[in-house]
Amino acid sequence: MKTVPKKNVASRKQGTAGDYWLLVRITFLISIAALAFYYRHGAILLYGDAVAHINIARRVIDSRTPGISQLGTVWLPLPHLVDIPFIANDWMWRTGLGAAIPSVIAYITGTLGIFRLLRGYASRATAWIGAVIYALNPNLLYMQTTAMTELLYLAFFIWTIVFFCEFTRYLKVNGERARKSLERCAIMVSGAMLVRYDGWFLALAIVIVVVVAVLRAAKFDSTVRNAVVRLVLLTGLTAALWLAYNYAIFYNPFEFATGPYSTRAIVHASAMPVYPGQDHPRTAAIYFLKIARLNISEGALEYLLFNMAFAAALAAICFSRKHWPALLLWIPVPFYILSIAWASVPVYLPQWWPHSYYNVRYGLQMLPAVAVFGALAFEFLSRIMPVRIPAIIMVLAVAASYFAAWQKGPICLREAQANGRARMMFEHHLALELEKLPARATLMMESGAHGAALQEAGIPLRRVLQEGNHPEWLIGLGGPARAADYVIAFQGDQVSFAVHAFPEGLRPVAIVETPGQARATIYRCLH
C-alpha cells in the first residue's frame, strides 16, 4: 500500500500550532467584543427562540417536574444539553449570557475548521483569507452572541466536511488515516444531527458519497470498510435515539414533525394561507439564494462575494478534482429548497412579498461555502497572475461587502429586532408585575411564548406550573384556582380558556397590555 511521503505530509499539515493559537486569540477577542456590545444594547435575547432555548435548558434542572422530558420535542436536544452547565447559575440564566457561551465556543471552533479545511488544499494565505471571511461576517458575529442553534450547527457542519475531505485524501494512500478521519466525520455529523434537522440531510449525503467513494477506490485498507459501517450505524442510531425519545415521552415517534408545536402545525395556524415558495421549488430556490446573499452583504454589493465563491466552485468542478469533496459545503441549497417547498418552512424578507422578516437567518448556512470557495477564488487567481492582484481584490471585496452589511445593520439583527422588540417590551412590563407577587407564591402560566418574563423577574421555574409539567398541567386546566396561588392567562392561550370555563375562585389583580401583544391577566387564587 502507498504511503504519503513525509515531505508531502508536512506540506499538507492543516496549519501550524502557531497559526491555530493566533486564530484562537483573535477570534476570542472579536467574539467577546461583539458579545459585550450586543449585551450592552440589549440584543442577545431579541430572538424569541433564543429565550425558549434558554428556558428549555433551565427546566431540565429547575422545574416542578425536572428531567429529560423537559427537553420537549421539535427542537433537537444537544443545544439545550450543552447550555445546562452555563445557565445553572441564576444570573447567567437571567441575563442570557450563559447560553451565549456555547455559541462563542462554536464560533471559534468553526473558524478553526475553515482554516484547517483550506490548509489541507491550499496555501497558508488562502486559509487565512477563508478564516477572515467567515469570522468577520457581521451576521455571524451577532448570532454568536445568542442562544440560537445556528453557530453550534455550523461548527459541526464545518468539521464534518473537514474530516470528510481528509478521508477522501487518505483513502487510497493511507488506510489508517482514512479510517480515523471517517470515524471523526461520523462523530461530527452525528453531533450535527442532534442540533438541527439540516444535519439529517447532511448525514444522508455523507453516507452516500462515502459509500460511492469507497466503492470507486481502486485500493483501500480493509479497516476503512469497518469505519464505513460505523458511520452508517452511528448516524442511524442517532436518528433512532430521537425517534425513541419522542415515542417514550409523547407516544409518537414523529411528534417533532406532526405534533402541535411542529413547523407544519405552526404554518397551518398562521394568518398566511400560503407563503412564497410553497409547493414551488423554483421560487423556493430564488428566496433561499436571496437570503443567503443578504447574510453576506446588501445593496449593490449583495452578489460580489457570493458570486466569487460560486465561480470558484464552478472552476473546481471543471478543473480541480481534488476540491470536489468540499463541494458538500453547498448542501444547504438543496436542503432549504426542499424544506421551503414541501416541509412548511417559510422565508420572508423585507424586499419581497410579504415584506417581513422570518427565518432570514437560515441564509447564514451558506457562509462556510462562501468563505471556503471565496478563498479558493484567491488561490486560483494567484496561479495565473501576480499574487498581489488577487490579494488586493480579496481585501477590497471582503471589506466592501462587510462594510455594506454593517452600514445597513446585520439582517439577522434586524430580523430579531423586527420580531422581538414588542415582545421584549411586553415581557418587561409583565416581569415588573410578577416581581410584586409574594416571594414564595406558586404560579400557573403557559410559558412557551413569554418565558422571558419569568426569567427577567428571577422566578424559579420550580414554582411555576407550565405546559411541560404532565400530568399536573392537564389537571390544573380543569381547575385553575386549585392549581397555584396565582394564574397568568394570555388572551387566546390554554389558561385563558380554562379561566373562562372555570372562573370560580379567581380574582384579577393586574392586567398587562402593550401594542401588538396578547393581553395578560394575572389572577389571584382564592383557595
C-alpha positions as CSV (number, residue, x, y, z in Angstrom):
1,M,0.0,0.0,0.0
2,K,1.2,3.5,-0.8
3,T,2.2,5.8,2.0
4,V,2.3,9.6,1.8
5,P,5.9,10.9,1.7
6,K,7.0,12.7,4.9
7,K,7.7,15.8,3.0
8,N,4.3,15.7,1.4
9,V,2.6,15.1,4.7
10,A,4.4,18.0,6.2
11,S,3.3,20.2,3.3
12,R,-0.2,19.2,3.9
13,K,-0.4,19.9,7.6
14,Q,-3.5,21.8,8.4
15,G,-1.7,24.9,9.6
16,T,1.0,25.2,12.3
17,A,0.3,25.3,16.0
18,G,1.2,29.0,15.9
19,D,-1.5,29.7,13.3
20,Y,-4.1,28.0,15.3
21,W,-3.3,29.7,18.6
22,L,-3.1,33.1,16.9
23,L,-6.5,32.4,15.3
24,V,-8.0,31.3,18.6
25,R,-6.8,34.5,20.3
26,I,-8.0,36.8,17.5
27,T,-11.5,35.1,17.3
28,F,-11.8,35.1,21.1
29,L,-11.2,38.8,21.3
30,I,-13.6,39.6,18.4
31,S,-16.2,37.3,19.9
32,I,-16.1,38.8,23.4
33,A,-16.1,42.3,22.0
34,A,-19.2,41.5,20.0
35,L,-20.9,39.8,23.0
36,A,-20.2,42.8,25.2
37,F,-21.5,45.2,22.5
38,Y,-24.8,43.4,21.9
39,Y,-25.3,42.6,25.6
40,R,-24.9,46.3,26.4
41,H,-27.5,47.1,23.7
42,G,-30.0,44.5,25.0
43,A,-29.9,42.5,21.8
44,I,-28.9,38.9,22.9
45,L,-32.4,38.0,23.9
46,L,-34.3,39.6,21.0
47,Y,-34.9,36.2,19.3
48,G,-37.9,34.6,20.9
49,D,-36.4,31.2,20.0
50,A,-33.2,32.1,21.9
51,V,-35.2,32.7,25.0
52,A,-37.1,29.5,24.5
53,H,-33.8,27.5,24.2
54,I,-32.5,29.0,27.4
55,N,-35.7,28.1,29.4
56,I,-35.9,24.6,28.0
57,A,-32.4,24.0,29.2
58,R,-33.2,25.6,32.6
59,R,-36.3,23.5,33.0
60,V,-34.3,20.3,32.9
61,I,-32.8,21.2,36.3
62,D,-35.3,23.8,37.6
63,S,-38.9,22.7,37.2
64,R,-41.8,21.1,39.1
65,T,-41.0,18.0,37.1
66,P,-37.3,18.3,36.2
67,G,-35.6,15.8,34.0
68,I,-35.1,14.8,30.4
69,S,-38.8,15.1,29.5
70,Q,-38.4,18.9,29.8
71,L,-36.4,18.9,26.6
72,G,-39.7,18.8,24.8
73,T,-40.0,18.0,21.1
74,V,-39.5,19.7,17.7
75,W,-36.1,21.2,18.7
76,L,-33.3,18.7,18.9
77,P,-31.7,18.2,22.3
78,L,-28.0,18.9,22.0
79,P,-28.1,22.7,22.2
80,H,-30.2,22.6,25.4
81,L,-27.9,19.9,26.9
82,V,-24.8,22.0,26.3
83,D,-26.5,25.1,27.7
84,I,-27.3,23.5,31.0
85,P,-23.9,23.9,32.8
86,F,-23.8,27.6,31.8
87,I,-27.4,28.6,32.8
88,A,-27.4,26.7,36.2
89,N,-26.3,30.0,37.7
90,D,-29.3,32.3,38.2
91,W,-27.5,35.4,36.9
92,M,-26.2,33.7,33.8
93,W,-29.7,32.4,33.2
94,R,-31.5,35.7,33.7
95,T,-29.1,37.7,31.5
96,G,-28.8,35.0,28.8
97,L,-25.0,35.2,28.9
98,G,-24.7,31.6,30.0
99,A,-26.3,30.3,26.8
100,A,-24.1,32.5,24.7
101,I,-21.0,30.7,25.8
102,P,-21.6,27.6,23.6
103,S,-22.2,29.9,20.7
104,V,-18.9,31.7,21.3
105,I,-17.1,28.4,21.5
106,A,-18.7,27.2,18.3
107,Y,-17.8,30.5,16.6
108,I,-14.1,29.9,17.4
109,T,-14.1,26.2,16.5
110,G,-16.0,26.9,13.3
111,T,-13.3,29.4,12.3
112,L,-10.6,26.9,13.1
113,G,-12.4,24.4,10.9
114,I,-12.5,26.7,7.9
115,F,-8.7,27.3,8.3
116,R,-7.9,23.6,8.6
117,L,-10.1,22.7,5.6
118,L,-8.4,25.2,3.4
119,R,-4.9,24.5,4.7
120,G,-5.4,20.9,3.5
121,Y,-6.0,22.1,-0.1
122,A,-4.2,25.4,-0.5
123,S,-1.7,27.9,0.8
124,R,-1.4,29.4,4.3
125,A,-2.6,32.8,2.9
126,T,-5.7,31.2,1.3
127,A,-6.5,29.5,4.7
128,W,-6.3,32.9,6.5
129,I,-8.4,34.6,3.9
130,G,-11.2,31.9,4.3
131,A,-11.0,32.2,8.1
132,V,-11.3,36.0,7.9
133,I,-14.3,35.8,5.5
134,Y,-16.0,33.5,8.0
135,A,-15.0,35.1,11.3
136,L,-15.7,38.8,10.3
137,N,-19.2,38.2,8.8
138,P,-21.5,40.7,10.6
139,N,-24.4,38.3,10.8
140,L,-22.3,35.6,12.3
141,L,-20.9,38.0,14.8
142,Y,-24.3,38.9,16.0
143,M,-25.7,35.3,16.1
144,Q,-22.7,34.0,18.1
145,T,-23.9,36.3,21.0
146,T,-27.3,34.5,21.2
147,A,-28.6,31.1,22.3
148,M,-29.7,30.3,18.7
149,T,-28.6,27.0,17.3
150,E,-27.0,28.3,14.1
151,L,-23.5,28.6,15.4
152,L,-23.4,25.2,17.1
153,Y,-24.7,23.6,13.9
154,L,-22.2,25.4,11.7
155,A,-19.3,24.2,13.8
156,F,-20.4,20.6,13.5
157,F,-21.1,21.1,9.8
158,I,-17.7,22.6,9.0
159,W,-15.8,19.9,10.9
160,T,-17.9,17.2,9.3
161,I,-16.6,18.4,5.9
162,V,-13.1,18.9,7.2
163,F,-12.8,15.2,8.2
164,F,-14.7,14.0,5.1
165,C,-12.2,15.9,2.9
166,E,-9.3,14.4,4.8
167,F,-10.9,10.9,4.5
168,T,-11.0,11.3,0.7
169,R,-7.4,12.5,0.5
170,Y,-6.1,9.5,2.5
171,L,-8.5,6.8,1.1
172,K,-6.1,5.4,-1.5
173,V,-2.8,6.1,0.2
174,N,-3.2,5.6,4.0
175,G,-5.9,3.4,5.2
176,E,-5.3,4.0,8.9
177,R,-5.5,7.8,8.5
178,A,-8.6,7.4,6.3
179,R,-10.3,5.3,9.0
180,K,-9.6,7.8,11.7
181,S,-10.8,10.7,9.6
182,L,-14.0,8.9,8.7
183,E,-14.7,8.0,12.3
184,R,-14.2,11.6,13.3
185,C,-16.5,12.6,10.5
186,A,-19.1,10.2,11.8
187,I,-19.0,11.8,15.3
188,M,-19.3,15.3,13.9
189,V,-22.2,14.5,11.6
190,S,-24.0,12.7,14.5
191,G,-23.5,15.9,16.6
192,A,-25.0,17.9,13.7
193,M,-28.0,15.6,13.6
194,L,-28.7,16.4,17.3
195,V,-28.5,20.2,16.7
196,R,-30.6,20.9,13.6
197,Y,-32.5,18.8,11.1
198,D,-30.2,20.1,8.4
199,G,-27.8,17.5,9.9
200,W,-30.1,14.7,8.9
201,F,-29.9,15.7,5.3
202,L,-26.2,16.2,5.7
203,A,-25.8,12.7,7.2
204,L,-27.6,11.1,4.3
205,A,-25.4,12.9,1.8
206,I,-22.2,12.0,3.7
207,V,-23.2,8.3,3.8
208,I,-24.0,8.2,0.1
209,V,-20.8,9.9,-1.1
210,V,-18.6,7.9,1.3
211,V,-20.1,4.6,0.0
212,V,-19.6,5.8,-3.6
213,A,-16.0,6.9,-2.8
214,V,-15.1,3.6,-1.2
215,L,-16.6,1.5,-4.0
216,R,-14.8,3.5,-6.6
217,A,-11.4,3.3,-4.8
218,A,-9.0,1.0,-6.6
219,K,-7.3,0.2,-3.4
220,F,-8.3,0.8,0.2
221,D,-7.5,-0.6,3.6
222,S,-9.9,-3.2,4.9
223,T,-10.2,-1.1,8.1
224,V,-12.0,1.6,6.0
225,R,-14.9,-0.8,5.4
226,N,-15.4,-1.1,9.2
227,A,-15.3,2.7,9.5
228,V,-18.0,3.0,6.8
229,V,-20.1,0.5,8.8
230,R,-19.6,2.5,11.9
231,L,-20.6,5.7,10.1
232,V,-23.9,4.2,8.9
233,L,-24.6,2.7,12.4
234,L,-23.8,5.8,14.3
235,T,-25.9,8.1,12.1
236,G,-28.7,5.6,12.1
237,L,-28.6,5.2,15.9
238,T,-28.6,9.0,16.3
239,A,-31.8,9.3,14.4
240,A,-33.3,6.3,16.2
241,L,-32.4,7.8,19.5
242,W,-34.5,10.9,18.8
243,L,-37.4,8.9,17.4
244,A,-37.3,6.7,20.6
245,Y,-37.3,9.7,22.8
246,N,-40.4,11.1,21.1
247,Y,-42.2,7.8,21.4
248,A,-41.2,7.4,25.0
249,I,-42.3,10.9,26.1
250,F,-45.1,11.7,23.6
251,Y,-46.2,8.3,22.4
252,N,-45.5,9.3,18.8
253,P,-42.0,8.8,17.3
254,F,-42.7,11.6,14.8
255,E,-44.1,14.1,17.3
256,F,-41.5,16.6,16.3
257,A,-42.8,16.6,12.7
258,T,-46.5,16.1,13.2
259,G,-47.3,17.4,16.7
260,P,-49.0,20.7,17.7
261,Y,-45.6,22.5,18.0
262,S,-44.2,21.3,14.7
263,T,-43.4,23.8,11.9
264,R,-46.2,22.3,9.8
265,A,-48.7,23.0,12.6
266,I,-47.4,26.5,13.2
267,V,-47.7,27.4,9.5
268,H,-51.2,26.0,9.3
269,A,-52.2,28.0,12.3
270,S,-50.7,31.2,11.0
271,A,-52.6,34.0,9.3
272,M,-50.8,33.4,5.9
273,P,-52.8,30.9,3.8
274,V,-49.8,30.3,1.6
275,Y,-46.2,31.5,1.7
276,P,-43.7,32.2,-1.1
277,G,-42.1,29.0,-2.5
278,Q,-44.8,26.7,-1.0
279,D,-45.0,23.7,-3.4
280,H,-42.9,25.6,-5.9
281,P,-39.2,24.7,-5.8
282,R,-38.1,27.4,-8.3
283,T,-39.5,30.2,-6.1
284,A,-38.1,28.5,-3.0
285,A,-34.6,28.5,-4.6
286,I,-34.9,32.2,-5.5
287,Y,-35.9,33.1,-2.0
288,F,-33.2,31.0,-0.3
289,L,-30.4,32.2,-2.5
290,K,-31.6,35.8,-1.8
291,I,-31.4,35.4,1.9
292,A,-28.1,33.6,1.5
293,R,-26.7,36.7,-0.3
294,L,-28.2,39.1,2.2
295,N,-26.4,37.3,5.0
296,I,-23.2,38.1,3.3
297,S,-23.8,41.7,2.1
298,E,-26.5,44.0,0.9
299,G,-27.2,46.7,-1.7
300,A,-25.0,47.0,-4.8
301,L,-22.5,44.5,-3.3
302,E,-25.0,41.8,-2.5
303,Y,-23.7,39.5,-5.2
304,L,-20.0,40.2,-5.0
305,L,-18.6,37.6,-2.5
306,F,-21.3,35.1,-3.2
307,N,-20.7,35.1,-7.0
308,M,-16.9,34.9,-6.5
309,A,-17.4,31.8,-4.4
310,F,-19.8,30.3,-6.9
311,A,-17.4,31.0,-9.8
312,A,-14.6,29.3,-7.8
313,A,-16.9,26.3,-7.2
314,L,-17.6,26.0,-10.9
315,A,-13.8,26.2,-11.6
316,A,-13.2,23.5,-9.0
317,I,-15.8,21.3,-10.7
318,C,-14.3,21.8,-14.1
319,F,-10.6,22.0,-13.4
320,S,-9.7,20.8,-9.9
321,R,-11.0,17.4,-8.9
322,K,-9.2,17.4,-5.6
323,H,-11.6,20.1,-4.4
324,W,-14.7,18.1,-5.2
325,P,-15.3,16.9,-1.6
326,A,-15.5,20.5,-0.4
327,L,-18.5,21.0,-2.7
328,L,-20.6,19.4,0.1
329,L,-20.5,22.8,1.7
330,W,-23.2,23.8,-0.7
331,I,-25.5,21.1,0.6
332,P,-27.8,23.7,2.4
333,V,-29.0,24.8,-1.1
334,P,-31.0,21.6,-1.9
335,F,-32.0,21.1,1.7
336,Y,-33.6,24.5,2.1
337,I,-35.2,24.5,-1.3
338,L,-36.9,21.2,-0.4
339,S,-37.8,22.5,3.1
340,I,-39.3,25.7,1.8
341,A,-41.2,24.0,-1.0
342,W,-42.6,20.9,0.8
343,A,-41.7,21.0,4.5
344,S,-43.6,24.1,5.7
345,V,-40.5,26.2,6.2
346,P,-41.5,29.8,5.1
347,V,-38.9,32.5,4.5
348,Y,-39.9,36.2,4.5
349,L,-37.6,39.1,3.6
350,P,-38.4,42.8,3.6
351,Q,-37.5,43.4,0.0
352,W,-40.0,40.8,-1.4
353,W,-43.6,39.8,-0.6
354,P,-44.8,39.6,2.2
355,H,-42.2,42.3,3.1
356,S,-41.4,41.0,6.5
357,Y,-38.7,39.1,8.4
358,Y,-39.0,35.4,9.1
359,N,-36.2,32.7,9.0
360,V,-33.9,35.1,7.2
361,R,-31.1,33.7,9.4
362,Y,-31.3,30.4,7.5
363,G,-29.2,32.0,4.8
364,L,-26.2,32.0,7.2
365,Q,-25.8,28.3,6.5
366,M,-24.2,29.3,3.2
367,L,-21.4,31.2,4.9
368,P,-18.9,28.2,5.1
369,A,-19.3,27.7,1.3
370,V,-18.7,31.4,0.6
371,A,-15.7,31.5,3.0
372,V,-14.0,28.4,1.6
373,F,-14.7,29.0,-2.1
374,G,-14.2,32.7,-1.9
375,A,-10.7,32.0,-0.5
376,L,-10.2,29.4,-3.3
377,A,-11.0,32.1,-5.8
378,F,-7.9,33.9,-4.5
379,E,-5.9,30.6,-4.7
380,F,-7.0,30.0,-8.4
381,L,-6.3,33.6,-9.4
382,S,-2.9,33.6,-7.8
383,R,-1.9,30.8,-10.2
384,I,-2.5,32.9,-13.3
385,M,-1.4,36.4,-12.2
386,P,0.9,38.0,-9.6
387,V,-0.3,37.2,-6.1
388,R,-0.6,40.9,-5.2
389,I,-3.5,41.4,-7.6
390,P,-5.9,38.7,-6.3
391,A,-4.8,39.7,-2.7
392,I,-5.9,43.3,-3.3
393,I,-9.1,42.1,-5.0
394,M,-10.0,39.9,-2.0
395,V,-9.2,42.5,0.6
396,L,-11.3,45.1,-1.2
397,A,-14.2,42.6,-1.9
398,V,-14.4,41.4,1.8
399,A,-14.0,44.9,3.2
400,A,-16.6,46.5,0.9
401,S,-19.1,43.7,1.3
402,Y,-19.0,43.6,5.1
403,F,-18.9,47.4,5.3
404,A,-22.2,47.4,3.3
405,A,-23.7,44.9,5.7
406,W,-22.6,46.9,8.8
407,Q,-23.9,50.1,7.2
408,K,-27.4,48.7,7.0
409,G,-27.1,46.6,10.1
410,P,-26.8,42.8,10.0
411,I,-30.0,41.4,8.6
412,C,-30.2,38.8,11.3
413,L,-30.2,41.5,13.9
414,R,-32.9,43.4,12.0
415,E,-35.0,40.3,11.9
416,A,-34.6,39.8,15.7
417,Q,-35.5,43.5,16.3
418,A,-38.5,43.4,14.0
419,N,-39.9,40.3,15.7
420,G,-38.6,40.8,19.2
421,R,-38.8,44.4,20.4
422,A,-42.6,44.4,21.0
423,R,-42.3,41.0,22.7
424,M,-39.5,42.2,25.0
425,M,-41.3,45.4,26.0
426,F,-44.4,43.3,26.9
427,E,-42.4,40.8,28.9
428,H,-40.6,43.6,30.7
429,H,-43.9,45.0,31.9
430,L,-45.2,41.6,32.8
431,A,-42.0,40.9,34.8
432,L,-42.5,44.1,36.8
433,E,-45.9,42.8,37.8
434,L,-44.6,39.3,38.6
435,E,-42.0,40.8,40.9
436,K,-44.8,42.3,43.0
437,L,-46.1,38.9,43.9
438,P,-45.2,37.2,47.1
439,A,-41.7,35.6,47.0
440,R,-42.9,32.1,47.7
441,A,-46.1,32.2,45.6
442,T,-46.7,29.5,43.0
443,L,-47.8,30.4,39.5
444,M,-49.7,28.7,36.7
445,M,-48.7,30.0,33.3
446,E,-48.2,28.8,29.7
447,S,-44.5,29.8,29.4
448,G,-43.7,28.8,25.8
449,A,-44.4,32.3,24.4
450,H,-43.4,34.6,27.3
451,G,-41.0,32.6,29.5
452,A,-38.6,35.6,29.4
453,A,-40.9,37.4,31.9
454,L,-40.2,34.7,34.4
455,Q,-36.5,34.8,33.5
456,E,-36.3,38.6,33.9
457,A,-38.3,38.5,37.2
458,G,-35.9,35.8,38.5
459,I,-38.8,33.5,39.5
460,P,-37.6,29.9,39.9
461,L,-39.3,27.6,37.4
462,R,-40.0,25.0,40.1
463,R,-42.6,27.5,41.4
464,V,-44.4,27.6,38.0
465,L,-46.9,25.1,36.7
466,Q,-46.4,25.2,32.9
467,E,-47.3,23.1,29.9
468,G,-44.4,20.8,30.2
469,N,-45.4,19.6,33.7
470,H,-47.5,16.5,33.0
471,P,-50.0,15.3,34.3
472,E,-50.2,18.3,36.7
473,W,-50.8,20.7,33.9
474,L,-53.8,18.9,32.5
475,I,-55.2,18.6,36.0
476,G,-54.6,22.3,36.5
477,L,-56.5,23.3,33.4
478,G,-59.6,21.5,34.9
479,G,-59.5,23.8,37.9
480,P,-57.0,26.7,37.7
481,A,-58.0,28.2,41.1
482,R,-56.7,25.0,42.8
483,A,-53.5,24.7,40.7
484,A,-51.4,27.6,42.1
485,D,-51.5,30.8,44.1
486,Y,-51.6,33.0,41.0
487,V,-52.7,32.3,37.4
488,I,-51.4,34.2,34.4
489,A,-53.6,34.0,31.4
490,F,-52.7,35.3,27.9
491,Q,-55.5,36.1,25.6
492,G,-56.2,33.0,23.5
493,D,-53.9,30.6,25.3
494,Q,-54.9,27.4,27.1
495,V,-55.0,29.0,30.5
496,S,-57.3,31.8,29.3
497,F,-59.8,29.2,28.1
498,A,-59.5,27.3,31.4
499,V,-60.2,30.5,33.3
500,H,-63.2,31.2,31.1
501,A,-64.5,27.7,31.7
502,F,-63.8,27.6,35.4
503,P,-63.7,31.1,36.8
504,E,-64.6,30.2,40.4
505,G,-62.1,31.3,43.0
506,L,-60.2,33.6,40.6
507,R,-59.9,37.3,41.1
508,P,-58.0,39.5,38.6
509,V,-55.3,41.6,40.3
510,A,-53.4,43.0,37.3
511,I,-53.6,43.4,33.5
512,V,-50.6,43.8,31.2
513,E,-51.2,45.1,27.7
514,T,-48.8,46.6,25.2
515,P,-49.3,47.2,21.4
516,G,-49.1,44.1,19.2
517,Q,-49.1,41.6,22.1
518,A,-51.9,39.4,23.5
519,R,-53.2,40.9,26.8
520,A,-52.1,39.1,30.0
521,T,-54.3,38.9,33.1
522,I,-52.9,38.0,36.5
523,Y,-55.5,36.3,38.8
524,R,-55.2,35.6,42.5
525,C,-56.5,32.2,43.5
526,L,-58.9,32.4,46.5
527,H,-58.4,29.0,48.0
